[in-house]
Amino acid sequence: MTRTTRLLILLAAVLLLGGVGTGSMLYAAHRSGMRDQQQADGPTVRAGTVSLRPTAPRRLLVRNLAWGPHRDEIATVPADHPQGPRTVSGVKCLRFHAAAGTGICLQAVHGALEDTYRAVVLDAHLHELHRFPAPGIPTRARVSPSGHMVAWTVFVSGDSYAGTNFSTRTAIVDTRTWAIDDNLETFHVIKDGRPYRAADTNIWGVTFADDNRFYATMATGGQTYLVRGDVAARTLTTLHRNVECPSLSPDGTRIAYKKRVKGASPDAPWRLYVLDLRTMKETPTAEQRNIDDQALWADDHTLVYALPGDYGSDLWTVPADGTGAARRLMTSALAPAYLG
């Protein structure tokens, strides 16, 4: 091969790579610009009034992920017609939950050099009642059934639960006094019936039983545990291993959670399970895909959770007793909450 031939091949390779890079940048810019445009085949989205008060008929609130000017706003739809037109609120949240007229909205504050985050407690009209700085990227949020207690979890290092290189910070606030426990890792741990202390303790994913009792995930020593929390006593008591992102059923008898299963990919390790709190019997659901979400109980028999979709995430549903099959509930949506 002559020197001229080698130079021509090198030039062709440079031009080809440059064309691919330019094309990729143009496609990314085009797709980014489309986020502000209404999807032609997407859900109908319209501005209106959104309330957090329980209603009849029942309603479903979500973070709207449909492309257009109302992306990331809290939206509401009839619970029995989730694919219908969405009424959006104008309030944007990265994570959201609501109960009994109280909402918790985790937001990004975009700065010139970097983003910061905050947790905003909302009243029934989605007006701000109080805000707290959040030390990392929002990932989980819950409100107690009474609306008196709110909790949230953020990543303070790393960006995924799938590996081991992450740390979270979980806070609980009493909305009646605005008293805050801003780091549940300071609670006293009772592990296997004995006091336990370790530097690697990590807590996330609160789900409330009432205004004092809650459940959450605790990681330590390379294991995860379901813990029962007591706000007044400031204790966390281990109940069961290999439980992450728990969600308490409305009747208080079961926990839906994601469980790491043997043989799964390290990047997609979880399946959706349900734990009976009386017998500690585990039931796998019919959902066979990887679940990286804190599932929500739509009622005492049905779970709702997010999976990746064409425009961010879609909501899916599956029976909690292991029967049936998973089905898509709603496209372009995240962070569900039922009212009524």
MOVENUR-V877351 format. One record per residue. N is the residue number from 1. RES is the residue in three letters. PSI is psi as a letter, one per 20 degrees, with the letter a starting at -180 (* if undefined). NEAR is the number of other C-alpha atoms within 10 Angstrom. D_CENTER is the distance of its C-alpha to the mean C-alpha in Angstrom with 1 decimal. Layout:
BEGIN
N,RES,PSI,NEAR,D_CENTER + N,RES,PSI,NEAR,D_CENTER
END
This chain:
BEGIN
1,MET,p,5,58.1 + 2,THR,r,6,59.5 + 3,ARG,h,8,58.1 + 4,THR,g,9,57.8 + 5,THR,g,10,55.9 + 6,ARG,h,11,53.4 + 7,LEU,h,11,52.9 + 8,LEU,g,11,52.4 + 9,ILE,g,12,49.8 + 10,LEU,g,12,48.0 + 11,LEU,g,12,48.1 + 12,ALA,h,12,46.8 + 13,ALA,g,12,43.8 + 14,VAL,g,12,43.0 + 15,LEU,g,12,43.3 + 16,LEU,g,12,41.1 + 17,LEU,h,12,38.3 + 18,GLY,h,12,38.6 + 19,GLY,g,12,38.3 + 20,VAL,g,12,35.2 + 21,GLY,g,12,33.6 + 22,THR,g,12,34.7 + 23,GLY,g,12,33.5 + 24,SER,g,12,30.0 + 25,MET,g,12,29.9 + 26,LEU,h,12,31.2 + 27,TYR,g,12,28.7 + 28,ALA,g,12,25.8 + 29,ALA,g,11,27.3 + 30,HIS,g,11,27.9 + 31,ARG,h,11,24.4 + 32,SER,g,12,23.1 + 33,GLY,h,12,25.7 + 34,MET,h,13,24.7 + 35,ARG,h,17,21.3 + 36,ASP,i,14,23.4 + 37,GLN,q,14,25.3 + 38,GLN,p,17,24.6 + 39,GLN,p,15,24.0 + 40,ALA,h,8,27.3 + 41,ASP,j,6,25.7 + 42,GLY,a,14,22.4 + 43,PRO,q,18,21.7 + 44,THR,p,14,23.9 + 45,VAL,p,22,22.3 + 46,ARG,q,14,24.3 + 47,ALA,q,13,24.2 + 48,GLY,a,12,24.9 + 49,THR,p,13,24.2 + 50,VAL,p,19,20.9 + 51,SER,q,19,21.2 + 52,LEU,j,24,18.9 + 53,ARG,p,18,21.9 + 54,PRO,p,16,21.9 + 55,THR,r,11,24.0 + 56,ALA,p,9,26.1 + 57,PRO,r,10,25.5 + 58,ARG,q,13,21.8 + 59,ARG,q,21,19.3 + 60,LEU,p,19,15.7 + 61,LEU,q,28,13.7 + 62,VAL,r,27,11.2 + 63,ARG,o,27,10.5 + 64,ASN,p,30,13.5 + 65,LEU,j,22,13.5 + 66,ALA,p,27,17.2 + 67,TRP,q,23,19.5 + 68,GLY,a,17,21.8 + 69,PRO,i,14,22.4 + 70,HIS,j,25,19.6 + 71,ARG,p,23,16.7 + 72,ASP,i,23,13.6 + 73,GLU,q,21,15.2 + 74,ILE,p,30,14.1 + 75,ALA,q,30,16.1 + 76,THR,q,29,17.5 + 77,VAL,q,20,19.2 + 78,PRO,p,19,21.3 + 79,ALA,h,18,19.5 + 80,ASP,j,11,22.4 + 81,HIS,m,12,22.4 + 82,PRO,h,17,18.8 + 83,GLN,j,16,20.5 + 84,GLY,a,15,22.8 + 85,PRO,q,15,23.1 + 86,ARG,p,22,20.3 + 87,THR,p,22,21.3 + 88,VAL,q,25,19.5 + 89,SER,h,20,19.7 + 90,GLY,i,18,20.2 + 91,VAL,p,16,17.4 + 92,LYS,p,20,14.9 + 93,CYS,q,23,11.4 + 94,LEU,h,20,8.8 + 95,ARG,q,25,6.2 + 96,PHE,q,29,8.1 + 97,HIS,q,27,9.4 + 98,ALA,q,30,13.1 + 99,ALA,q,24,15.9 + 100,ALA,k,18,19.7 + 101,GLY,j,20,20.0 + 102,THR,p,27,17.7 + 103,GLY,q,30,14.6 + 104,ILE,p,28,12.4 + 105,CYS,o,25,11.7 + 106,LEU,p,28,10.6 + 107,GLN,q,21,13.0 + 108,ALA,q,17,14.9 + 109,VAL,o,9,18.6 + 110,HIS,o,10,20.4 + 111,GLY,r,8,23.6 + 112,ALA,h,5,26.6 + 113,LEU,h,6,25.9 + 114,GLU,r,7,22.3 + 115,ASP,q,11,19.1 + 116,THR,r,15,18.3 + 117,TYR,q,19,15.4 + 118,ARG,q,19,15.6 + 119,ALA,p,27,14.1 + 120,VAL,p,22,16.0 + 121,VAL,p,23,16.8 + 122,LEU,q,19,18.0 + 123,ASP,a,20,20.8 + 124,ALA,h,17,21.3 + 125,HIS,j,15,22.5 + 126,LEU,k,22,19.6 + 127,HIS,q,13,22.0 + 128,GLU,p,14,21.1 + 129,LEU,g,13,22.2 + 130,HIS,q,13,21.3 + 131,ARG,q,15,19.5 + 132,PHE,q,15,18.8 + 133,PRO,q,13,18.5 + 134,ALA,p,24,15.5 + 135,PRO,j,18,16.8 + 136,GLY,a,21,14.2 + 137,ILE,p,24,11.3 + 138,PRO,q,25,8.3 + 139,THR,h,22,5.2 + 140,ARG,q,24,4.6 + 141,ALA,q,29,6.9 + 142,ARG,q,28,9.5 + 143,VAL,q,29,13.1 + 144,SER,q,24,16.0 + 145,PRO,h,19,18.0 + 146,SER,i,14,20.7 + 147,GLY,j,21,18.7 + 148,HIS,h,19,20.5 + 149,MET,q,24,17.8 + 150,VAL,q,28,14.5 + 151,ALA,q,25,12.3 + 152,TRP,q,28,9.9 + 153,THR,p,28,9.3 + 154,VAL,q,25,10.3 + 155,PHE,p,21,11.8 + 156,VAL,i,15,15.6 + 157,SER,q,14,16.9 + 158,GLY,r,14,15.9 + 159,ASP,j,16,13.0 + 160,SER,q,14,11.9 + 161,TYR,i,16,11.6 + 162,ALA,h,15,14.1 + 163,GLY,a,12,17.1 + 164,THR,i,10,18.6 + 165,ASN,m,10,18.9 + 166,PHE,q,14,16.0 + 167,SER,q,20,15.9 + 168,THR,r,24,13.5 + 169,ARG,p,23,14.4 + 170,THR,p,25,13.3 + 171,ALA,q,21,15.1 + 172,ILE,p,22,16.3 + 173,VAL,p,19,18.4 + 174,ASP,o,18,21.0 + 175,THR,i,16,21.3 + 176,ARG,h,9,25.0 + 177,THR,i,8,26.1 + 178,TRP,j,15,23.4 + 179,ALA,p,10,23.9 + 180,ILE,p,15,21.1 + 181,ASP,o,17,20.5 + 182,ASP,j,18,18.9 + 183,ASN,o,16,18.7 + 184,LEU,i,23,18.4 + 185,GLU,i,23,20.2 + 186,THR,i,14,23.3 + 187,PHE,q,18,23.3 + 188,HIS,p,17,26.0 + 189,VAL,p,23,25.0 + 190,ILE,o,17,27.0 + 191,LYS,p,15,26.7 + 192,ASP,k,11,28.8 + 193,GLY,j,10,30.7 + 194,ARG,q,10,31.7 + 195,PRO,q,12,30.6 + 196,TYR,p,13,28.6 + 197,ARG,p,15,28.1 + 198,ALA,q,10,26.8 + 199,ALA,h,8,25.9 + 200,ASP,j,11,23.0 + 201,THR,p,19,21.0 + 202,ASN,p,19,17.3 + 203,ILE,p,28,15.0 + 204,TRP,r,29,11.2 + 205,GLY,l,26,8.8 + 206,VAL,q,31,11.2 + 207,THR,p,30,12.1 + 208,PHE,p,25,15.3 + 209,ALA,g,21,18.6 + 210,ASP,b,15,20.5 + 211,ASP,i,18,21.3 + 212,ASN,h,15,22.3 + 213,ARG,q,17,20.8 + 214,PHE,r,20,17.3 + 215,TYR,q,25,15.8 + 216,ALA,r,26,13.8 + 217,THR,p,25,14.0 + 218,MET,p,27,16.9 + 219,ALA,p,21,18.0 + 220,THR,q,14,21.7 + 221,GLY,k,9,24.6 + 222,GLY,j,8,22.6 + 223,GLN,q,10,21.2 + 224,THR,q,21,18.1 + 225,TYR,q,20,18.8 + 226,LEU,p,24,17.6 + 227,VAL,q,26,19.0 + 228,ARG,p,23,20.1 + 229,GLY,q,25,20.1 + 230,ASP,o,17,22.9 + 231,VAL,g,16,22.5 + 232,ALA,g,9,26.3 + 233,ALA,i,11,27.4 + 234,ARG,l,14,24.7 + 235,THR,q,19,24.5 + 236,LEU,p,29,22.1 + 237,THR,p,24,23.7 + 238,THR,q,21,22.8 + 239,LEU,h,17,22.9 + 240,HIS,q,16,21.9 + 241,ARG,r,15,21.2 + 242,ASN,l,16,18.7 + 243,VAL,p,25,15.7 + 244,GLU,q,27,12.2 + 245,CYS,m,24,9.0 + 246,PRO,q,30,11.4 + 247,SER,o,27,11.4 + 248,LEU,p,25,14.9 + 249,SER,q,24,16.9 + 250,PRO,h,16,18.6 + 251,ASP,j,9,21.9 + 252,GLY,j,14,20.7 + 253,THR,i,14,22.1 + 254,ARG,q,22,19.4 + 255,ILE,p,26,16.2 + 256,ALA,q,27,13.9 + 257,TYR,r,28,12.4 + 258,LYS,p,25,12.3 + 259,LYS,p,23,15.8 + 260,ARG,p,21,17.5 + 261,VAL,q,14,20.5 + 262,LYS,q,9,23.9 + 263,GLY,i,7,24.9 + 264,ALA,q,12,21.6 + 265,SER,q,12,21.1 + 266,PRO,h,12,20.0 + 267,ASP,i,11,17.6 + 268,ALA,m,15,16.2 + 269,PRO,i,20,16.9 + 270,TRP,q,23,14.7 + 271,ARG,q,20,15.6 + 272,LEU,p,29,14.3 + 273,TYR,r,23,16.7 + 274,VAL,p,26,17.7 + 275,LEU,p,21,19.7 + 276,ASP,o,15,22.6 + 277,LEU,h,15,22.9 + 278,ARG,g,8,26.6 + 279,THR,i,9,27.7 + 280,MET,k,13,24.8 + 281,LYS,p,10,25.2 + 282,GLU,p,14,22.4 + 283,THR,o,16,22.0 + 284,PRO,q,19,20.4 + 285,THR,r,21,19.1 + 286,ALA,i,18,20.7 + 287,GLU,o,21,17.6 + 288,GLN,i,12,19.1 + 289,ARG,r,13,16.7 + 290,ASN,p,18,14.3 + 291,ILE,o,21,10.8 + 292,ASP,m,23,8.2 + 293,ASP,r,23,5.2 + 294,GLN,o,25,5.6 + 295,ALA,q,25,8.2 + 296,LEU,q,24,9.8 + 297,TRP,o,24,13.6 + 298,ALA,h,21,15.3 + 299,ASP,a,14,18.5 + 300,ASP,i,15,20.1 + 301,HIS,i,12,20.4 + 302,THR,p,14,17.6 + 303,LEU,q,23,13.9 + 304,VAL,p,24,11.5 + 305,TYR,r,24,8.7 + 306,ALA,q,26,8.0 + 307,LEU,q,19,10.6 + 308,PRO,p,15,12.2 + 309,GLY,a,13,14.7 + 310,ASP,h,9,17.7 + 311,TYR,k,15,16.1 + 312,GLY,e,16,12.6 + 313,SER,q,21,10.7 + 314,ASP,q,20,12.3 + 315,LEU,p,22,11.4 + 316,TRP,r,19,13.5 + 317,THR,q,21,15.1 + 318,VAL,q,24,17.3 + 319,PRO,q,21,19.6 + 320,ALA,i,27,18.8 + 321,ASP,j,15,22.3 + 322,GLY,i,15,22.4 + 323,THR,r,13,24.5 + 324,GLY,b,12,24.2 + 325,ALA,q,12,22.1 + 326,ALA,q,17,18.8 + 327,ARG,q,13,19.0 + 328,ARG,p,15,17.3 + 329,LEU,h,17,16.4 + 330,MET,p,19,15.6 + 331,THR,q,24,15.7 + 332,SER,l,24,14.1 + 333,ALA,q,27,11.3 + 334,LEU,r,26,7.5 + 335,ALA,m,28,5.9 + 336,PRO,q,25,9.0 + 337,ALA,p,24,11.4 + 338,TYR,p,23,14.9 + 339,LEU,p,22,17.9 + 340,GLY,*,14,21.4
END
